Each structure stands twice: as structure tokens, then as C-alpha cells.
Amino acid sequence: MFKKSIRNKLIVLLLLITILPFGTSIIITYYQTKEAFKDLVVQENSNLLYQGKINLETYLKELNALTLSLYNNPDFINYMRAPDKEDNYLTIGLVKNVLQTILYAEDNIRRVQLSFAEEERVITASKRSTVVFSSGADSSTVFERSYRQAQLSPFNMYIDTTQAQQGKNSIFLHRALTNVPSDQILAYITIEISTDRILELSENLYNQETEEFYILSSTGALIYSSNAEVFAKQEEQEWISTVMDSNVDQATMEWRNDDFHGVIMYDQTPAAVGGWVLVKRVPYTTLYENAFVVTKINILFGLLGLSLVILATLFVSFKITSPIRVLLKNIQQVKEGNMNVQFESLGSDEIGILGFRFKQMMEKINQLINREYKLELENKTNQLKVLQSQLNPHFLYNALQSIGTVALKNNVPQIYTLVNHLSKIMRYGMNMDEDMVPLKKEVNYIKAFLLLQQERFGDHLEYELNVQEEAMNVPIPKMILQPIIENYFKHGFDIREGVGKLTVEGKLDESFLTLSIRDNGVGVTEERLAEIYQHFLAGRIDDNEEKTNIGLKNVYARLELYYDGKASLHLSNHREGGLIVRLQIPIIMGGVRDESDHH
């Protein structure tokens, strides 16, 4: 019902016209804004990361400058050149003053240590104690590895982040102090720095709820991590090796794996301040958050607009289809037999004109029905008069029965048999109550007809009836075979060679009943067959048409009427001579059941 309704089709069409463009625009807008917002967020975070790198670089340069300030003090340089020669009160005061100046120059400096290269002497200044002078191998070799890194560095400086990598709150800045202008190393100065300032700078570079931030050393070790899980499993983080293996100091890349889906941005500080890498990871949910918000707003307004469109669509469709439904309702009443349909005007448009014409047509039909009804009454009256003037069929049956009885009394059984067969033929033909009969009745009728013909022609006629038993109950049109068999006696029997032979076969073939009538006449030429088929399709029967065509055409027309084109009538010449007429009839009828309705 849904597919047949114009109203439903119109509603669907109007909805598609509105929903498809709207949905397409939403999708296109979403993808366009998503990429635009993604680029914007990436650019903003890249700028923020760059600014963070500058701030961290500035802070490390300030700490490095504290170690370089020692070169501006000639007395301290002279002391480092010969620390064992000047060990008086003024020299000790100078050393204390220099180390304490560095110690208190920045709040996050916890300790300053000076280790002499030639002697195993160490001077340490911390905020927890005074300046301590000590000697011995243990004191000077604690940072031996870091000193070696500082000595090998082109900048004579090395930042040790080992403790920060272990989760402790300290890093160490080591500088090798040389005897300028030579490369002779006089001493090493070490500054222990709290990472509080670095943490403060880092926390300003990312959103702790939606983003992740990391600081990597120049070797790829995590100095700072906003994600404790990543810090604990840093050996499993493939993105760290990917970042460290890149040949650029600043870049952006997309990353997708089981743990993270999003964009990774990184920026590296100069090697002069440690070559640290600042990394920021932003998930796609954060990148596309603004796009989601814009899309939701568009969808909200779109739904409001769509609701109005749907209401307008329903109004228009009901306005257009309501008159059609009224017209359809009245047509249904006509179908059910109510010819006196009345309805109000459907308007002045095309549908209104159609309704007006329909009313005019029904008035005209009612007039024709009344006239035809009167003519039918007159026709029935005339037929009754004709029937009254004809012999009563029962009188004929009784007369034939009387003749048969006389034949038996006079010992002439042959006459009785012939009269009996003739009685069966007449009774079968005059019974107008049946239009469809079982094949068995038709076969019995044909058998009686052929027996009479055999009595007439004697040994010059042979016939054979081969019908499957399971096909006997299949209903077929009454007297559908008689015209075909009669044609043989009219047109094929007299011009035969030898004994006339007629074979009738019937069998079931899947959902069809196949009936074949074959004779041994001279057959029909191909031109004549084409002419017969042309007469089948010609329509009405001409009074001047050959009788052969009339009989076969009646058979063809009845098959078309009963089976609506699903039955077939086929004529062909047999290879041994004679004509074969084959009827193929569907077992389940697809046409009308009552032929008399179409007289």
C-alpha cells in the first residue's frame, strides 16, 4: 500500500529533496570545519610550544651565565690556577663570596660545587650549610662521568638529568672552567638545580585535562612527563624513538596506535643549553572539539528547519492528495456496484476537472445501463418465444430411448448402440450448465463421436485414445477438442491414402496439460499455416471466412478467454505425413472461469 500511494510517494519525494541537501551540507561543513579547526589548534599549540621552548632556553641560559660569570673575576681565576699557593683568609673569603653569589642568584639552586682538576679538592656551598672545603678522591670523583661529558662538549657544559629521569626533583649543570686562552681545564663547577621552575614553565604549555606534555633529554630520556603511565613505560613508547630519529628541530606529525590517536608536536632547544626536546601530544577529540560544537549547532538549527519543512511537506501532500483520495473512494464504490456516486466539487484545478468529468461519465454510464437493461429484457422475451417454438430436448431424449428399445426388441443391438452414442452426444452438447468439465467427460464425448464415425466409415477409420489416468480430472473448456477432430473428417479424411488414422493423446507436463490430436492426412502447407495463424490474431470472425478457420479460431479464442494468454494452440505437419494439433493448457487457470459472461 505504501508504494502505491501517491501521498506517500509525494511525502517521500519532498522529504528527500529537503533532507539530502541538508544532510550533505552538514557533512561537508563538518569535514571542512574539522580540518580548519585542526589546523588552527595545531598552529596555536605549535606557537605555544615554541614560546615554551624560548622560556626554557632563556632559563637555562641564565643558569649557564652564572657559571660563565666566574671568568669576570680575575682573582678567582688566579686562585684556580694555583689553589695551593694562596690559602689565606682573603682567598677563602673570595671563594666563599663567589660560590654564595651563585648559590643565591636563583631560588631553585640548591648547591654549588667547585672541583679542581689537578688536585683532589672540592669546595661546596649549599643553602643547608656553610661553604665546605674538602679533599679526597671520593669528593672529586662523584661527578667524574659528567665532568668528562662537559670536557668533551664544544660548549664546555653538560646538563645531567639522571635524577630527573628517575623521578627526583633535581638536575645538575656542569661546566669545565679552562685557563683562557688555552684549553687547560682548571676546575669544574657544578650547580644542583631544583626542577620546580621547569615544571612551572611546563604546566603553562598544555591543558592538563585534555593534552599531554613531555620534555626529552638529548638522548631521548624523559625529563618530564604529564602522563605517569607513559613515564613508567617509556621503553615501550615508539613515538619517542620516532621523534629522536627525525632530522628536524621542529615538526608536527599524526600518530595512531592502540594508546594514542592524535597529533604530536615537538620543538628542540639548541645544543648549547642541553638540546632538550619539548613534545606535546593532542588527541583528535581535542583537535575536533570545536568542530563538534559547530556541527551540533548546525544540526540543532537544521532539525528546527527540517521540522518546519516536514510540516509544510505534510500540509502540501495532504492538500494535493485529499481530492485524489475522495475520487479513489468513489471509484471503489463504483467497483463494488454503487453506480450512483455523488461528491462535492474537488476544486477548479486539474484534479477538480477530473472529478467533474468522472461524475459526467458515471451519469452517462447509468443512462447506457438503463437502455441496455431494457434491450436485454426485450431480448430475453424474444428468446423465450423462440425456445417455446423449439422441440423440448427431453422429448428428443425420450424419442431416442424409444427407438433404442424397439431396436433391442427386434434384435438389432447395433442400432441401439448407435442411438445410445447419439443420445450421449446430444445430452453432452445440450447441457448449457457447464462451461468447464473434467477431461474425462470430454474424452467420453470424443469416444462416442468417433464410434459413430467408425460405424459410418467402417474399416476405413482407426482411432486411438491415449490419455494418462492422472490427467482425467483436469478441468478444460467444454467441447474444446470436437472442432479439431471434426476438421479432420471435413478436410483430411477424404484425401488420405489408405486407412484414416486419428490419435488423441493427453499427458501432464509439470504445471500444464498437453493434448495432441494427430491424423494421417496430407497436412497443411507452410503458407496455409501462416494464413491460419494470421486469422487467429485477426479479431472478429468474418462470415465469408473458411469454415476450417472458424472452428480453429473459436478454439483459439476460447483458450485466450479462459486462460488469459497462458494456454497455447500449435499446428504443425508430422514428418510421416498428416497434421498435429497440440494444445497446452495450464492446470491452474489464470483467466476467467465463466465463458458465458463474455458472450
C-alpha positions in Angstrom: 0.0 0.0 0.0 2.9 2.4 0.8 4.4 2.0 -2.7 1.0 2.5 -4.4 0.0 5.7 -2.5 0.6 9.0 -4.3 0.5 10.8 -1.0 3.3 8.6 0.5 5.4 8.9 -2.7 4.9 12.7 -2.6 5.9 12.9 1.1 9.0 10.8 0.5 10.0 12.8 -2.6 9.6 16.2 -0.8 11.5 14.8 2.3 14.3 13.6 0.1 14.5 16.9 -1.7 15.0 18.7 1.6 16.9 16.1 3.7 19.5 15.1 1.2 20.8 18.7 0.5 20.6 19.5 4.2 22.4 16.3 5.2 25.0 16.7 2.5 25.7 20.3 3.6 26.1 19.2 7.2 28.6 16.5 6.3 30.6 18.8 4.0 30.5 21.6 6.6 31.7 19.2 9.3 34.7 17.9 7.4 35.6 21.4 6.2 35.4 23.0 9.7 37.0 19.9 11.2 40.2 20.3 9.1 40.1 24.1 9.6 39.9 23.8 13.4 42.5 21.1 13.4 45.0 23.3 11.5 44.1 26.2 13.8 44.6 24.2 17.0 47.9 22.7 15.7 49.2 26.2 14.8 48.2 27.6 18.2 49.9 24.7 20.0 53.0 24.9 17.8 53.3 28.6 18.7 52.7 27.9 22.4 55.3 25.1 22.3 57.8 27.5 20.6 57.2 30.1 23.2 57.7 27.5 25.9 61.0 26.5 24.3 62.1 30.1 24.3 61.3 30.5 28.0 63.1 27.2 28.9 66.0 28.2 26.8 66.2 31.6 28.5 66.1 30.0 31.9 68.9 27.5 31.1 71.0 30.3 29.6 70.6 32.3 32.8 71.9 29.3 34.8 74.7 28.8 32.3 75.6 32.5 32.6 76.1 32.1 36.3 78.9 29.7 35.6 80.4 31.9 32.9 80.4 34.9 35.3 83.5 33.3 37.0 85.6 34.4 34.1 84.8 38.0 35.0 86.6 37.6 38.4 90.4 37.7 37.8 91.2 37.0 41.4 89.1 33.8 41.4 90.7 32.7 38.1 94.1 33.2 39.6 93.1 31.2 42.7 92.0 28.3 40.4 95.4 28.5 38.6 97.2 27.9 41.9 94.8 26.9 44.6 97.6 25.5 46.9 99.6 28.7 46.9 97.0 31.1 48.2 95.1 29.7 51.1 94.9 32.7 53.3 91.9 34.4 54.9 91.3 36.8 52.0 91.4 34.0 49.4 89.0 31.8 51.4 86.6 34.8 51.7 86.8 35.4 48.0 85.9 31.8 47.2 83.0 31.8 49.6 81.7 35.0 48.3 81.8 33.8 44.7 80.1 30.5 45.4 77.4 32.0 47.6 76.7 34.6 45.0 76.0 31.9 42.5 74.0 29.9 45.1 71.6 32.7 45.9 71.4 34.1 42.4 68.3 31.9 41.7 65.8 30.4 44.1 65.9 26.9 42.6 69.7 26.5 43.1 70.3 24.1 45.9 74.0 23.6 45.8 77.2 24.8 44.1 80.3 22.7 44.0 83.8 23.5 42.7 86.2 20.6 41.9 89.8 21.3 41.0 91.2 19.4 38.1 94.8 18.9 39.2 94.1 18.4 42.9 91.5 16.2 44.7 90.0 19.2 46.4 86.3 20.2 46.5 84.6 23.3 47.7 80.8 23.0 48.3 78.3 25.7 49.1 74.6 24.8 49.9 71.7 26.6 51.5 71.6 24.0 54.2 75.2 24.6 55.4 78.1 27.0 55.0 80.9 26.7 52.5 82.8 23.4 53.0 86.3 22.7 51.9 87.2 19.0 51.5 89.7 16.8 49.8 90.0 13.2 48.8 89.2 11.0 45.8 85.6 10.3 46.8 84.7 14.0 46.9 86.2 14.9 43.5 85.1 11.8 41.5 81.3 11.8 42.3 80.6 13.7 39.1 83.6 12.3 37.1 81.3 11.0 34.3 79.5 14.3 34.0 82.9 16.2 34.1 84.0 14.0 31.2 80.9 15.0 29.2 81.4 18.7 29.9 85.1 18.4 28.8 84.0 16.7 25.5 81.3 19.2 24.8 82.1 22.0 22.4 80.4 24.4 24.8 82.4 23.0 27.9 79.0 22.5 29.5 76.8 19.4 30.3 73.4 19.2 31.9 72.9 15.9 33.8 69.2 14.9 34.0 69.8 11.4 35.5 67.9 12.2 38.8 65.0 13.8 36.9 64.8 10.7 34.8 64.4 8.7 38.0 61.6 10.8 39.2 63.7 13.0 41.5 63.4 16.8 41.6 66.9 17.7 40.6 69.2 18.3 37.6 72.9 19.2 37.6 74.6 21.8 35.4 78.4 21.1 35.0 80.9 23.5 33.4 84.6 22.9 32.7 86.5 26.1 33.6 89.5 26.5 31.3 92.7 28.6 31.6 91.8 31.0 28.9 93.0 31.3 26.2 94.4 27.8 26.4 92.2 24.6 26.7 93.7 23.7 30.0 91.0 22.8 32.5 91.4 24.4 35.8 88.3 23.2 37.6 84.7 22.0 37.2 81.8 23.9 38.7 78.5 22.0 39.4 75.2 23.6 40.1 72.4 21.5 41.5 69.0 22.9 40.4 65.5 22.1 41.5 63.1 21.3 38.7 60.3 23.4 40.2 60.9 26.3 37.7 61.0 23.9 34.8 57.7 22.3 36.0 56.1 25.7 36.3 57.1 26.6 32.8 55.9 23.2 31.5 52.5 23.4 33.1 51.7 26.6 31.2 52.2 24.9 27.9 49.4 22.4 28.0 45.8 21.7 29.2 46.2 19.1 32.0 42.7 17.6 31.3 42.9 17.1 27.5 46.6 17.3 26.4 49.9 15.7 27.3 53.4 17.3 27.6 56.8 15.8 27.8 60.5 17.0 28.0 63.1 14.7 26.5 66.8 14.9 27.0 69.1 15.0 24.0 69.4 11.2 24.4 65.6 10.6 24.4 65.2 10.1 28.1 62.1 11.5 29.8 62.9 14.5 32.0 59.3 15.5 32.5 56.0 13.7 31.7 52.5 14.8 32.3 51.4 11.1 32.0 52.6 8.9 34.8 51.8 5.8 32.8 54.0 6.9 29.8 56.8 7.8 32.3 56.7 4.3 33.8 56.7 2.6 30.4 58.9 4.9 28.4 60.8 2.0 26.9 57.6 0.9 25.1 56.9 4.4 23.6 57.6 4.1 19.9 56.8 7.8 19.3 59.9 8.8 21.4 62.3 7.0 19.0 60.4 8.4 16.0 60.8 12.0 17.4 64.5 11.5 18.3 65.3 9.9 14.9 63.9 12.9 12.9 66.4 15.3 11.3 64.4 18.4 12.1 64.3 20.6 15.3 60.6 21.4 14.9 57.8 19.4 13.3 54.2 18.1 13.6 53.1 14.5 12.9 50.0 12.4 13.2 50.1 9.3 15.4 47.8 6.4 15.6 48.3 3.3 17.7 46.4 1.5 20.5 47.4 4.0 23.2 47.1 7.3 21.3 45.3 8.8 18.3 46.1 12.4 17.6 48.9 14.9 16.6 52.4 15.1 18.1 54.2 18.4 18.0 57.8 18.9 19.1 60.5 21.6 19.3 64.1 21.2 20.3 66.3 23.7 22.3 69.8 24.5 21.0 72.6 22.1 21.9 74.3 25.0 23.8 71.6 24.6 26.5 71.3 20.8 26.5 69.4 20.1 23.3 66.2 19.2 25.1 63.1 18.3 23.1 59.7 19.7 24.1 56.9 17.4 23.0 53.1 17.9 23.1 50.5 15.3 22.3 47.0 16.5 21.4 44.3 13.8 20.8 41.9 14.1 17.9 39.0 14.5 20.3 40.6 17.8 21.5 41.5 18.9 17.9 38.0 18.3 16.7 36.1 19.6 19.8 35.3 23.0 18.3 34.2 21.3 15.0 31.9 19.1 17.0 30.4 22.1 18.7 29.8 23.9 15.4 28.3 20.8 13.9 26.0 20.3 16.8 24.8 23.9 16.5 24.2 23.3 12.7 22.4 20.1 13.4 20.2 21.8 16.0 19.2 24.6 13.7 18.9 22.1 10.8 16.5 20.0 12.8 14.3 23.0 13.6 14.3 23.9 9.9 13.7 20.3 9.0 10.7 20.1 11.3 9.2 23.1 9.6 9.9 21.6 6.2 8.3 18.3 7.3 5.2 20.1 8.5 5.0 22.1 5.2 5.6 18.8 3.3 2.7 17.1 5.0 0.4 20.0 4.5 1.2 20.3 0.8 0.9 16.5 0.3 -2.4 16.2 2.1 -3.7 19.3 0.3 -2.8 17.8 -3.1 -3.8 14.2 -2.4 -7.0 14.6 -0.4 -9.1 15.2 -3.6 -7.5 12.2 -5.2 -8.4 10.1 -2.2 -12.0 11.3 -2.5 -12.1 10.4 -6.2 -10.5 7.0 -5.4 -13.1 6.3 -2.8 -15.9 6.9 -5.2 -14.2 4.7 -7.9 -14.1 1.9 -5.3 -17.8 2.4 -4.7 -18.4 2.0 -8.4 -16.3 -1.1 -8.4 -18.5 -2.5 -5.6 -21.7 -1.9 -7.7 -22.8 1.5 -6.4 -23.2 3.5 -9.6 -24.9 6.5 -8.1 -21.8 8.2 -6.6 -22.1 11.8 -5.5 -19.4 14.1 -4.0 -18.8 17.8 -3.7 -16.6 19.7 -6.2 -12.9 19.0 -5.8 -11.8 22.4 -7.0 -11.1 24.2 -10.2 -7.6 22.7 -10.9 -6.8 19.6 -12.9 -7.9 17.2 -10.2 -11.2 19.1 -9.9 -11.8 18.9 -13.6 -11.0 15.2 -13.4 -13.6 14.7 -10.7 -16.2 16.7 -12.7 -15.6 14.5 -15.8 -15.9 11.4 -13.6 -19.3 12.5 -12.4 -20.4 13.2 -16.0 -19.0 9.8 -17.1 -21.0 8.0 -14.4 -24.2 9.7 -15.4 -23.7 8.7 -19.0 -22.9 5.1 -17.9 -26.1 5.0 -15.8 -28.1 6.1 -18.9 -26.5 3.4 -21.1 -27.1 0.8 -18.4 -30.8 1.7 -18.2 -31.1 1.5 -22.0 -29.1 -1.8 -22.3 -31.2 -3.3 -19.4 -34.4 -2.5 -21.4 -32.9 -4.0 -24.5 -31.9 -7.1 -22.6 -35.4 -7.6 -21.3 -36.8 -7.4 -24.8 -34.1 -9.8 -26.0 -34.9 -12.3 -23.2 -38.6 -12.1 -24.2 -37.8 -12.9 -27.8 -35.5 -15.8 -26.8 -38.3 -17.2 -24.6 -40.6 -17.1 -27.6 -38.0 -18.9 -29.8 -37.4 -21.6 -27.2 -41.1 -22.1 -26.8 -41.3 -22.8 -30.5 -38.5 -25.4 -30.4 -38.7 -29.0 -29.5 -38.2 -29.9 -25.9 -34.8 -31.7 -25.5 -36.4 -34.1 -23.2 -38.7 -35.1 -25.9 -35.7 -35.9 -28.1 -34.1 -38.0 -25.4 -37.3 -39.9 -24.8 -37.8 -40.5 -28.6 -34.2 -41.8 -29.0 -34.7 -44.1 -26.0 -37.9 -45.4 -27.6 -36.1 -46.1 -30.9 -33.3 -47.9 -29.0 -35.9 -50.0 -27.2 -37.6 -51.0 -30.5 -34.1 -51.9 -31.9 -33.5 -54.3 -28.9 -36.9 -55.9 -29.3 -36.2 -56.5 -33.0 -32.7 -58.0 -32.2 -30.8 -55.1 -33.7 -28.3 -54.2 -31.0 -26.1 -52.2 -33.4 -28.9 -49.6 -33.8 -29.4 -49.5 -30.1 -25.6 -48.8 -29.6 -25.6 -46.0 -32.3 -28.8 -44.4 -30.8 -27.1 -44.6 -27.3 -24.0 -42.9 -28.5 -26.0 -40.2 -30.3 -28.0 -39.7 -27.1 -24.8 -39.1 -25.1 -23.6 -36.7 -27.7 -26.8 -34.7 -27.7 -27.1 -34.7 -23.9 -23.5 -33.5 -23.6 -23.9 -30.8 -26.2 -27.2 -29.5 -24.9 -26.2 -29.3 -21.3 -25.6 -25.5 -21.0 -24.9 -25.5 -17.3 -21.3 -26.5 -17.6 -18.5 -24.4 -19.2 -15.6 -26.3 -17.6 -15.7 -30.1 -17.5 -13.2 -32.8 -16.4 -11.1 -34.1 -19.2 -12.7 -37.5 -18.6 -16.1 -36.2 -19.8 -14.5 -34.6 -22.9 -12.8 -37.9 -23.7 -16.0 -39.9 -23.3 -17.8 -37.4 -25.6 -15.0 -37.8 -28.2 -15.1 -41.5 -27.9 -18.9 -41.6 -28.6 -18.4 -39.2 -31.6 -15.6 -41.4 -33.0 -17.7 -44.6 -32.5 -20.5 -43.1 -34.7 -17.9 -42.1 -37.3 -16.4 -45.5 -37.2 -19.8 -47.0 -37.7 -20.2 -44.7 -40.7 -16.8 -45.4 -42.3 -16.2 -49.0 -41.1 -12.7 -50.3 -41.6 -11.6 -47.1 -43.3 -11.2 -45.4 -39.9 -9.0 -46.3 -37.0 -8.6 -44.2 -33.8 -6.6 -44.3 -30.6 -7.2 -42.5 -27.3 -4.1 -42.4 -25.1 -4.8 -40.2 -22.0 -2.9 -40.5 -18.7 -5.2 -41.6 -15.8 -3.9 -38.8 -13.6 -4.9 -36.2 -16.2 -8.5 -37.3 -16.4 -9.7 -34.9 -13.6 -8.1 -31.8 -15.0 -10.8 -29.2 -15.9 -10.8 -28.0 -19.5 -13.3 -25.9 -21.6 -16.2 -28.0 -22.8 -16.1 -29.2 -26.4 -12.6 -27.8 -26.9 -11.5 -30.9 -28.9 -14.6 -31.6 -31.0 -13.9 -28.8 -33.6 -10.4 -30.0 -34.2 -11.5 -33.7 -34.7 -14.4 -32.6 -36.9 -12.0 -30.7 -39.1 -10.2 -33.9 -39.9 -13.4 -35.5 -41.2 -14.3 -32.4 -43.2 -10.9 -31.7 -44.8 -8.4 -34.5 -44.2 -10.2 -37.8 -44.2 -11.4 -37.9 -47.9 -7.9 -37.1 -49.3 -6.0 -39.5 -47.3 -4.1 -42.5 -48.6 -5.2 -45.8 -47.1 -7.0 -46.2 -43.7 -7.7 -43.0 -41.9 -6.0 -42.8 -38.6 -6.6 -40.4 -35.7 -4.7 -40.4 -32.4 -5.6 -38.3 -29.3 -3.0 -38.1 -26.5 -3.1 -36.4 -23.2 -0.4 -36.1 -20.5 0.6 -33.9 -17.7 3.8 -31.9 -18.2 4.8 -30.1 -14.9 2.1 -27.4 -14.5 0.5 -27.9 -18.0 -1.9 -30.4 -19.6 -0.7 -31.2 -23.1 -3.4 -32.6 -25.6 -2.2 -33.7 -29.0 -4.5 -34.7 -32.0 -2.6 -36.3 -34.9 -4.1 -37.6 -38.2 -2.6 -39.2 -41.3 -4.0 -36.7 -43.8 -2.0 -34.7 -46.4 -1.1 -32.0 -43.9 -1.1 -28.2 -44.5 1.4 -26.1 -46.4 3.5 -23.6 -44.6 1.7 -20.7 -46.4 -1.6 -22.1 -45.2 -0.3 -22.4 -41.6 0.8 -18.8 -41.7 -2.6 -17.8 -43.0 -4.3 -19.7 -40.2 -2.2 -18.1 -37.5 -2.9 -14.7 -39.1 -6.7 -15.4 -38.8 -6.2 -16.3 -35.1 -5.0 -12.8 -34.4 -7.4 -11.0 -36.8 -10.1 -10.4 -34.1 -13.7 -11.0 -35.1 -14.9 -13.8 -37.3 -15.9 -12.9 -40.9 -19.0 -14.5 -42.3 -17.1 -15.3 -45.5 -14.2 -16.9 -43.7 -13.4 -20.6 -44.4 -15.1 -23.0 -42.0 -11.8 -24.5 -41.1 -10.6 -21.2 -39.8 -13.8 -20.6 -37.9 -13.5 -23.8 -35.9 -9.8 -23.4 -35.0 -10.3 -19.7 -34.4 -13.1 -20.5 -31.9 -10.8 -22.9 -30.1 -8.0 -20.3 -30.0 -10.4 -17.5 -28.8 -11.8 -19.7 -26.0 -8.3 -20.6 -24.8 -7.4 -16.9 -24.7 -10.6 -16.1 -22.9 -10.2 -18.8 -20.3 -6.5 -18.7 -19.7 -5.6 -15.1 -20.4 -2.8 -15.9 -22.9 -1.2 -18.7 -20.8 -2.6 -21.5 -23.0 -1.4 -22.2 -26.5 -2.6 -23.8 -29.7 0.0 -25.0 -32.1 -0.3 -26.6 -35.6 2.4 -28.5 -37.4 3.0 -31.1 -40.1 4.1 -34.6 -39.0 7.3 -35.9 -40.6 5.4 -39.1 -41.6 2.5 -37.1 -43.0 -0.6 -35.6 -41.6 -1.3 -32.7 -39.2 -0.6 -32.4 -35.5 -2.7 -30.0 -33.4 -1.2 -29.5 -29.9 -3.0 -27.7 -27.0 -1.0 -26.7 -23.9 -3.4 -25.8 -21.1 -2.3 -24.6 -17.6 -3.6 -26.8 -14.8 -4.3 -23.7 -12.6 -6.4 -21.4 -14.7 -5.3 -17.8 -14.9 -8.2 -16.4 -16.8 -12.0 -16.2 -16.3 -14.0 -19.2 -15.3 -17.3 -18.5 -16.9 -17.2 -18.1 -20.6 -20.9 -17.1 -20.7 -20.0 -13.7 -19.0 -18.3 -12.7 -22.2 -20.9 -13.6 -24.8 
